[in-house]
Amino acid sequence: MNFYRDNKDIENLIDALDLTEVAELREEGFRFAKEYAFAPKDAADAIDNYKRAIDLCGDIMANRIAPLAEETDKVGNTLNEDGSVTRAPGMKLAIELFGGTGLMGVTIPYYLGGLNMPCTVLTACNDIVSRGDAGLMNLFGLQGIAETINSFGDEEMKKQYVPKLVTGEWTGAMVLTEPDAGSDLQSVKTTAHQDADGTWRVNGVKRFITNGCGEVLIVLARTEPEFTDGRGLSCLLVEKGPWVKVRRLENKLGIHGSPTCEMVFTDAPAKLIGLRKRGLITYVMALMNGARMGIAAQGTGIGEAAYRAAREYAASRKQFGVTIDNFPALRDILSTMSVEVQAARALTYYSAKCVDLEEGLTRKFESIKGSPEAQAVRTRMKKYAAFNKMLTPMAKYYGSEMSMRNAMSAISVLGGSGYMKDYPVERYLRDSRIATIYEGTSQLQVVAAIAGVTGGLVKTVVDDILGEGWASAHPRMAALLASLDDAVAYVKGREDAKTYHDLSARRLVDAGIALVVAALFVKLSEKGVAGKEAALWFWLNVEFPRVKAGLEVVKGGYAAQVADFETLAPAVPEAD
Amino acid sequence: MKSYNCVVCVKQVPDTKRVTGDAMKADGTINRAALPAIFNPEDKCALEAALRVKETYGGTVTVITMGLPAAKAILREALMCGADRAVLVTDRKAAGSDTLATSYILSQAVKKFNPDLVFCGRQAIDGDTAQVGPQIGEKLDCAVVTYLEKLELDGDVAIATRDIGTGVETCRAQLPALFTVTERLGELRPFLMRRVMEFKNAEPEMLDCAAIGCEDSRCGFAGSPTSVNKIESVVLAGGDFKEVSATDDGIAGLVAELVKDHTIG
């Protein structure tokens, strides 16, 4: 069993996306091959390594971790009296195995113990991990902690912390949320001040912290009391110690393998990461964008698991003398599930590749600044930076919402059996539910993506995928794009433009996503990837009309949800 | 603390879990082309045993296989898991070797590396003889511990726990010693990704029979007294049934009968 080899969609996408340029940028012209025997010598060598890393992940997940997922879900993690946390058995083993193999440092540079691979590879691994155990992705995905230290910490800090995070000896946590600061992180109250000898000290309470029991904590705290908003926040590194107390493990609906902690910091000694005041504005946003790609992949993986469970059951369950996958209603559900997983995967991996291009081009630009070719590199870097502001939230939004729909559909296919704990699909539903909430809710992803959609970026992205001039060959896509443009123009022209824009944003973003996915399906079917032409045809005939109906709602101008809110959603009367 | 040099003998075998109708040729020999070739499962456990010795006490792990050049694939896997050296003994003269000739050739190769410990899988899934390991030990003239589950080392002495069917026994063996290992020792660790990158195209050291000082008369067909007379496909089918009354007497009678025909006991 191997979750990579039994799912050709992953390899097909890696091939079709062509990571040659990504590999060249990542390996900085393959200069590392001189220093490290294992570093790739050319792009083909690097891409072969990428596939082998995903293959190794697929092997570990299928054979060693996924079989423990049910037990992990049942047992969860335990908070001991001394404040320590005992991990679920599957999680403990996974950290040991992934740390031991080197897969806890996929994107980390070689000199810090990592594999120096792109975000696209980490994304594929997150997809596979989440298919086996969604809760594990929250720990596996904490590679972002090492990545944040690598990106913004000083050299001493990098060398002190990153290698141990890569081996799994230490794990980390991003410590942002507080009881009164969830989506609105600007209002973080935890403070950090410098004591007489200049040491930073952190005080405050944090809540809903994934793996807060880890050894390396990146804490968002207010270092500038004179600013009450995001400008007053910095990132600090706190090591586990008596100054941090995990006082509660949350009792959650799903992802039971992931320990979610409530923590108290009391005069915790800390090290400043990077510059003061940049905590939220720069560092957390970078960390968050990486985490959002992780959740997009997590949604894809859960959606894949749900589809497989449903498809397999439907092929064996007999009713009225035939297997239930013979019934058109079931075929509709299963086809939708299959195509939506493919859509999420295509969108997520493509978004990851754009993240890699932005990062690689940025690094290249820094190294050739002032040279004649620098300007062209900068232009492309900025193009992908703009793409990512729209594509990353789109992928997170679509992937997570899809996982919920697929888990729900899987229960429909399994019927009464799906409602029972005997099958994993009820776990998929419980696990999927959080994906639309953390790292920014679906509503916040829409807020992040809408500027690109109303600014005409969807067409630019489709141009990038298919090359300009695609419209004549793909009239249905051109028509949907025209409808989207009409709807955007209508929104902008209204008197209550600001309110109506916010009210309509989701439907506009849905249409944008449908177009980007259609372009990816076109591209993949042009490259001869099996099944993609059928997926495209489904998409044009089923998903396009659905999002078009949404655009009709927008153009209809109905805004009573806001204007007549009290009538439509009457306040709950006070109890007698 | 003393460190130890380990040699692991491994074999590439057809994946007998995926047997199809084409698995056997008309002459009764295995149609290797129809079956994917894999790392013999218990040999993986033998490698794990050696890697644990290296991890705990230090030293080296050398992996040896005898076979066709295609067997390089499992040697690369061994390197990816942490083995230090990989050696392929390949020679036309070795073709047709039975367990006696195989163990002779392998013992000659093992001697070249002068190990403290030699590990073999208990048996290979194609032949299922479980003879090669002990026969190598006999030719090395060292202690042989079969069915190894757990191993500790104390100077020149191995403290080995072995499966004896009805339980386990712990015994001491003077080094050098040879161990045959079962799956109860534990699963082979996954690849280390950096080693995958480094060794994916690695070429193992190649040795032929002459290089390890083999006498031609003891290799291949010449050195193999075994000849396969006939191979039959035995299909076990249900026959008559016998009703046993659900009483103490009925069950005692059944047990006595099964003991008598050696099904149990």
Interface residues (C-beta under 8 A of the other chain):
Chain A: A37 F38 A39 P40 D48 N49 R52 A53 L56 D59 I60 R64 L97 G100 T101 G102 L103 L115
Chain B: E187 R189 P190 F191 L192 M193 R194 R195 V196 M197 E198 K200
